[in-house]
């Protein structure tokens, strides 16, 4: 099991604390941002495989910005995946 702290860019949340184990999201905590929505996202992704979270949430934008808190979560997951297993392969 591993925990990383990911500094977000272009969102209201300041950073994400992500815990994963063997390709599965164990816990997610957002700091800053829309508290209720981010708690909901955190609970929904617990127990999901990294690839499944990325397939559902990557590329979501927010209020005309090119990213969002869910998109930043995907970037954090990709960083964790890269650290655990090498480069993430986005081909399905």
C-alpha angles and dihedrals in degrees: 000000000000135000125202132182112221120197107220125222127210097006138098091245113084100206144346127227108208127186119191138170127195095338096317129109109241100174140352129194123182120201113208125358131080101342101200096045093046092049087053093050090047093053094045095054097046109114094016123126114251092243092053093051091049092048091055104037110026114112098020110146129205127215094336094313117128091237142034139193091271090049090049089051088057090052090051090050091049089052091051091046091051090050092048103042113003127260118002113241110217094188115111 
